[in-house]
Amino acid sequence: MPTVSVIIPTYNRALKLKEAIQSVLDQTYTDYEVIVVDDGSVDNTREVVNELKQHSDKLVYVYQENRGRSAARNYGISLAKGDYIAFLDSDDRFLPEKLSVQVKALENNGDFAMAYSTLIFMGENGAILGSSDKARTRLSGWIYPELLFIKGAIIITSGVMVRASVLSEIGGFDEEMHICEDLDLWRRIAKRYKVLQIEQPLSIYAYRLNDQPDVLENVKARSFYYQKAIAEDPALEKSIQSKLFLEMYSQYGAVALFERNIPLAFSLLVQSAKTDPFRFLFVFFGHVVGYSYYYVGSRLLSLWRRYLPHEPSTK
């Protein structure tokens, strides 16, 4: 029986999938299985996996009709044989020490249910954009309700390892959610168990700006996530509930402003004011300043890519 089950949901990403799987096969830790859940792909995903299976008996391929990534991950969980479950999105990659470091961390910390690592961010052309360990608050141990404030820590699915026994108790991903479904699961785990942060990048996260949901879709998804959290935790302090929505409306109001969607920015700013009339401007302008750095940096990076010579991407 393998110690670790790595679950890779995929949908029409055959070109990226091969690199994702190979990053698992290249691990220094070898006691694992890889479960690829094909969520109804119509490209050559099956052929890509079958080719790799000729060189490794650790690969398992299963197909389901298209039901979304949450259902695909849950299907993988139901088939997993390992004591630990790791997730890898099909356009991300593991660094070679990923499984080894996380297994050791959980074995040495028996009262922690889950470990997550910091990440390296990769742009659409393969350029490295930075790492999450330089930008975020350290959250480890009993991290609920701080976890609800998404900006407090970046917990990306491809950076997570969870005890299989915990998933059996907590349940898997909410298949009704198509955004924030991963955050919802981490929240439910963190509410009952301690969570370990590993301050070492162990995964490469492919950040694709064009694939991101639009502002309004993000607001609806985040609202649903918060409303679900509050419904499941009536004891959550009102001040925390208020702050959650204040941060959300202010953050996406700033994003809408930079996207020149002035009506939406104004609407979100009004919602922010209704949430907390005394603090909304301070929080809103804090996000404006933060996104100013982001957008200026993005423009400089675009110029660098356009005018300066650099190594061609392999992805």
Secondary structure as GFF3:
##gff-version 3
##sequence-region A 1 315
A	DSSP	beta_strand	4	10	.	.	.	ID=ss1
A	DSSP	alpha_helix	14	25	.	.	.	ID=ss2
A	DSSP	beta_strand	32	39	.	.	.	ID=ss3
A	DSSP	alpha_helix	45	53	.	.	.	ID=ss4
A	DSSP	beta_strand	59	64	.	.	.	ID=ss5
A	DSSP	alpha_helix	69	79	.	.	.	ID=ss6
A	DSSP	beta_strand	84	87	.	.	.	ID=ss7
A	DSSP	beta_strand	93	94	.	.	.	ID=ss8
A	DSSP	alpha_helix	98	108	.	.	.	ID=ss9
A	DSSP	beta_strand	112	122	.	.	.	ID=ss10
A	DSSP	beta_strand	128	131	.	.	.	ID=ss11
A	DSSP	three_ten_helix	132	134	.	.	.	ID=ss12
A	DSSP	three_ten_helix	146	148	.	.	.	ID=ss13
A	DSSP	three_ten_helix	150	152	.	.	.	ID=ss14
A	DSSP	three_ten_helix	157	159	.	.	.	ID=ss15
A	DSSP	beta_strand	160	163	.	.	.	ID=ss16
A	DSSP	alpha_helix	164	170	.	.	.	ID=ss17
A	DSSP	alpha_helix	181	192	.	.	.	ID=ss18
A	DSSP	beta_strand	194	206	.	.	.	ID=ss19
A	DSSP	three_ten_helix	209	211	.	.	.	ID=ss20
A	DSSP	alpha_helix	215	232	.	.	.	ID=ss21
A	DSSP	alpha_helix	238	258	.	.	.	ID=ss22
A	DSSP	alpha_helix	262	275	.	.	.	ID=ss23
A	DSSP	alpha_helix	280	307	.	.	.	ID=ss24
###
